[in-house]
Amino acid sequence: MALRKAYRLAIKALALMAALWIAVAVGFAAQAWWRLPDLSAWHRIAFAHEFRAGHADAARSFAAYLEQEARLFAELRQRLYDDAGAASTEPYGRYTPGSPVARLALDSAGNRSGVTLAGERRGAVLLLHGLTDAPYSLHAVGRALHERGFHVVALRLPGHGTTPGALTRVSWQDWDAAVTIAARHAASLAGSGRPFYIAGYSTGAPLALLYSLRALDDPSAPMPRRLFLFSPAIGVSEFAVMTQAAGALAFVPGLQKASWLDVLPEYDPFKYNSFPVNAANQVWRLTRELEAQLRAAAEAGKLDRMPTVTAFQSLVDSTVLAADVGRRLFMRLPARGHELVVFDINRQEFLAGLIAPGPRRAFDEVAAAPALPFRLAVVGNRSPASAEVVEWVREAGQRDTVAVSLGLQWPDAVLSLGHIAVPMPLDDPLYGLAPQPDGEARVFTLGGPAPRGESGALVVPLGSLARLRSNPFFPVIVGRLDEAARADTR
């Protein structure tokens, strides 16, 4: 009798879960149909030449990956830019033939994999960008290391750099396979006895960690000496699991928009604005895989062989769960030179009433933490009465902090950093708050003062244009890169 009752309860629970799943799918499809604009060619085109892990024609070397990517971009040009029925007509559209944005997207190196060789070989670094981004997002990090004698390998992750629709068909295994190919190439460029680094931004960070965890047991995977992580997507909201149901009805004719969380104008040459359901689903799966691998490696006592990790994280981050960087990653790593650098909010007195309580609570938790197994540096105000910014440094195993002067201060009207700002310098010609020309014609920027107007005046939220896209404290990052390069190339 008890067994039968338990069986009936289980059946009811499964039925309730199925009903909830169907309700989510139907509700999401309905709101997508109502809320989102019509899909364009760049949301629908499927490319034949994109890299797919395990496919018979998939590249197996970095040289072959570059050749396959060249065919992909030729296909992009032919099927979208050369087709008047598919291309955009917006003057500053990314998919408008000949527009300033299209010229940057197609003709510069920002969206493509590539290698920049240094005159003096002192090591090599692999750059891994984030979700919806492109290699351009880490170009300043690569430039800093290149100036210090490092060969730079930039990888365009599958599904990126072309059209947002490419992300509807990609898997995290495609990204992982591409990282393995590029890592082996970067390590070979570094050469025996010279340092090999991986720098990962956002989704690139868990990919760098997952590769390093695999290298613990795989002699064919060269182990990096250091990992530099920027806004690392270690944790993603568990709500992301609902995305698996959200797009379930996209196969139904007329409901294709159910495959999308956002459909927005494409005006950024190196980042998609539209966001498909599958992209959220894949990064959630990637972070779950990383969590499982970290837990297994910790239980097996292997994490003491991991590369030295330095991570840079904004205290305020609307994209990933910033607290997970410390809890899921750094607290697991044995004390061995790891460092977490946190960019605080602007704590000047006149701003106190404008700052949301969440970031303040997060900072209080950081400040009240007991002795930690890693070095913690908080980049923030020297005092509430000053715009001067210092590093509050707490060494591993210590409770006391020491203020280190930086010669920096908060720019006017900047309240905090954020997810996309961390790896980009303030003078970047496209995204910088104080853009400087780089030799290319720049008739527009995306990082300067935001437009002002009434809500509803634009097809994108005004808040998305006010989001800080560059880091006024980027010299802190350059300083860490310089210290590492000098220590490893003596």
Residue, then its C-alpha position, 0 to 999 in steps of 0.5 A: m500500500a505504501l509503495r502504491k501511494a509513493y508511486r501515485l505521488a511520484i506520478k503526480a509530481l512528474a505530471l506537475m513538472a510537465a505541466l509547469w514545463i509546458a506552461v513556461a514554453v507556451g508563455f514564453a512563446a506567446q510573449a516572444w511573438w508579441r514583444l519581439p520584432d520580426l527576425s532578420a536574415w542575420h537571425r536566421i542564416a545557418f552557415a555551412h563553414e562554421f567549426r563543429a566539434g566532432h564533425a568530419d570536416a572540423a579543423r584539427s590544427f590552428a592553421a586549419y581552423l584559420e582556413q575554415e574561418a576564412r571560408l566562413f567569412a567568405e560565406l558570410r559576405q556572400r549570403l548576407y552583405d552581397d544579397a540586397g534582400a538579406a542585408s540591412t539598410e540602416p546607415y550604421g547597421r552592422y549588416t549594412p554593406g559599406s557602413p562604418v560598422a560593417r567595415l569594422a566588423l568585416d575588414s578589421a581583425g576584431n572578429r577573427s582568430g589570429v596570431t600576433l608574433a613578438g619580435e623577442r619570444r618570451g612566451a605566449v598567451l591565448l585570448l578567449h573572449g566572452l559570450t556574444d563578444a569577439p576577440y576584440s574584447l581582449h585586444a588590450v590585454g593581448r597588446a600589453l603582453h605582446e609589448r612584453g615579448f609574448h606571442v598572442v593567439a586570439l581565438r574566435l569562438p564558434g558562433h561568434g563574430t558573424t551573426p547572432g543567429a549563429l549562436t542558435r546552433v552552437s554548443w559549449q563542446d564546440w567552444d571547448a574543442a576550439v580552445t584545445i586546438a588554440a591552446r596547443h598552438a599557443a603553447s607550441l609558439a611559447g616553446s619549451g621552458r617559456p611561459f604559456y598563459i591563457a586570458g579568459y573574459s566572461t565565458g572565456a574564463p570557465l573555458a580556460l579553467l575547464y581546459s586546465l582541469r583536463a590538462l591535469d590528467d592529459p599529457s597532450a594538453p599543455m598546462p598554462r603557467r597562469l590564468f588571467l580571468f576577467s569578469p569570469a562566468i563561474g556562476v550563472s543564475e539557476f533561473a537559466v535552466m528555464t531557458q531549456a523550456a523557453g525555446a521548446l516551441a520555436f519549431v512551430p511555424g510562426l513561433q520562431k521568435a521563441s528561440w530568442l530572449d532579445v532581438l535588438p538592432e545590431y550597431d556594435p561591430f564586435k558584439y551581438n545585441s540580439f541574444p538567443v535562448n541557446a546561448a544562455n542554455q549553453v553557458w549554463r551547461l558549461t558552468r555546470e560542467l565546470e562546477a562538476q570538474l572543480r568538485a571532482a578535482a578538489e576531492a581528488g586533491k589535484l587543485d594544487r597543480m592548477p595554474t596560478v589564477t589572477a581574476f579581475q571582477s567588478l563588485v557590481d555585475s549584472t551578467v554573472l554571479a560575482a560572489d561565485v568567483g570567490r566561493r566556487l573557485f578561489m575558496r577551493l584553490p590551495a594557497r599558492g599565489h592566487e589573487l582576486v582583484v575586486f573593483d568596488i563601487n564609488r563610495q563618495e559621500f554625495l553618492a551614498g544615497l544613490i547606490a543600491p543596497g545589494p552592492r553595499r552588502a556584497f562589499d561588507e561580506v568581502a570586508a568581513a571575510p576571515a583570513l583567506p587562502f588567496r590574496l584579495a585586492v579591493v580597488g576603491n576610494r581611499s575615503p568617502a570624502s575623496a575620489e582618489v582610488v587605492e588598492w586595499v590589499r589583504e595578503a593570503g592568510q591575513r586579516d589586515t589590509v594595506a592601502v597602496s596608492l595608484g595615482l588614479q581617481w573616479p571619473d566624473a559621473v561614474l558610479s561603478l564598473g561592470h561586467i563588460a567594462v573590466p578588460m577594456p581601457l579607458d582610451d579604447p577608440l570604440y568603447g572607451l569613456a575617453p576614446q583616442p584615435d588608433g589610426e583607423a577612421r572613427v566616425f562613432t564611438l560606443g563608450g562616450p556620454a550616453p544619449r539622453g531622452e525620454s523612456g521609449a524614445l529608442v528601440v534599445p533601453l536607455g540604460s544599455l547605452a549608459r552602461l560603462r564599457s571601459n575600465p578607468f582602473f585598467p592600469v591595475i590590470v597592466g601592472r599585474l600582467d607586467e609583474a607576471a611577465r617579469a617573474d616568469t621570464r627572468 
